Each structure stands twice: as C-alpha cells, then as structure tokens.
Amino acid sequence: MAKKVKAEETVEVAPQEVAVKKAAPTKPQWEYKDRTYVLKGRKTPLVYAMNSRHTQRKPLLYFDKELGYQRELRYATNQPTPFVDKQKGPSTLGRIMFRDGTLTVKKEDVNLQKLLSLYHPYKDKVYTEFDPVKVSTNELDWIELEFKAISLAREMDITEAEGVLRTEFGSKVTELSSSELKRDLLIFAKRNPGLFIELATDENVQLRNVGARAVEQGILRLSQDQRTFTYGESNRKLMTVPFDEHPYSALAAFFKTDEGMEVYKALIKKLK
C-alpha cells in the first residue's frame, strides 16, 4: 500500500523591498546656436584681443571639480575641445578678437563657444555672454520701476516733493517755483526710480526737510560746529546732536519722541 505523502508546509515571508537604482543626474544638453559676447564697462575699444592659450604671463586655466586639478585651456580651430589634455595631434591656434566691444561666434564653432561660455576665467569679469531674454526681463523690470516712481511723483504735494529733492539739491530747492519742483521731481523719478522710491517712502526724509526748512527760516538755529539745535528767537537749547551723526538725521529721530512730536507740530504751524 502506497504511503501518503505529507503536504509541504508553507512559510510566509515578509515582502522584500526591491532596490531601485536612481538615475544619475543628466548634464544639461549643449544648445547649438549662434552666441554673442560683449565686453563689460563703458569703454568699447575698436579691437580687443583676448588671450586664447595658456602662458606663464597670462594663465588660462580651469579648475575641474570632478578631476580635482587645474586644466590648461587653448583655443585651437582644428580641435573639438578647449582642454589641452584632450587635444590630439598638431593644433592650429585661433585668435579671440572683440571688435567694437562684441564678438559673435557661429553655432558651428562649438569649441570656442564652450571656451567662452563655460571655462574662460575672464567670463563675467572682462566680458559677458549676451542673453536677449535676460536683457528684455531687466528692461521690463526697469520700466515697471520707472512707472511706479513717476506715479508717486505725480501724486506728491509740494512739501513732499521739496523733501525728496532736498536730498539731491540741498537748500537750492527753496529757490524753485512749484512748477520747477514738479518738473525736477519727475526728471529725478525717471532717471533714478529706485532711489526715488526709497526716498519717497522714507518718513525720515520729510522729517529732515521740516528741520531744514525751520533752520532756513530762522525758526531753529544750528550751531557752526553742527552739534546743537536751538530756538531761533530765544536761543534756548532744543537738543544736542550725538557724536558722529548727521545733524538733520538726529533732529528727525528727535521728532519721533514724545517731546519732539510736540516741537514738530509747532514747527509745521510756523513754517511758511
């Protein structure tokens, strides 16, 4: 009689995590296109020759973080790479010439483009790569800033306008008519919108202006050493300017105190 075979016992095993290999980050693909490079600064010489190979006098090296050492660079028109250690055979040296401050490199000259865009130590120091998208973005930001500044200038009253312009022209603003103040204010807002907005939104500018006007009209007096403010009529001491601080900035800070606020209100009433 055949023996019965005992059924095998099954053992449950906890599911094992399958190791998934993470894909290595891919390097950005090089975009084949014509590129333009421009010299930095206001001066644009007719011709500017930039060093295209490494010499003791003018080093042309690139520190490779992956390899951990400096690599010598050289622009050779018959080589596919600007790295000397990767160039093979005889090399035909090329010249890097900026004319009227610009250099346009065709998309076929990848060797020179990569040298200028990625590896040359003069990049962003002597020259920069022209980026039309970035330029248009900067221009848009400037237009929006200019529009905001001009809008603020148009809404300002004469007293506020005088306070802002006083930071630029000093006491000369008192000689300007209302129309001249408005004109100069709009010109200032258009030429330097960032600084204009900063001054227009700074309450200390208006406080300093009140102090300056009070001194100009003789309501207050500032000593010759610019260390003491006194009342014009009684010559009674108002405050002492802290050491190494601008007198009108100190006066503006004083106006923010409880005592100074009362003085400020009285000055506003007396000012013509």
Secondary structure, 3 states (H helix, E strand, C coil): CCCCCCCCCCCCCCCCCCCCCCCCCCCCCCCCCCEEEEECCCCCCCEEEECCECCCCCCCEEEECCCCEEEEEECECCCCCCEHHHCCCCCCECCEEEECCEEEECCCCHHHHHHHHHHCCCECCCEEECCHHHHHHHHHHHHHHHHHHHHHHHHCCHHHHHHHHHHHHHHHHHHCCHHHHHHHHHHHHHHCHHHHHHHHCCHHHHHHHHHHHHHHCCCEEECCCCCEEEECCCCCEEEECCCCCCHHHHHHHHHCCHHHHHHHHHHHHHCC
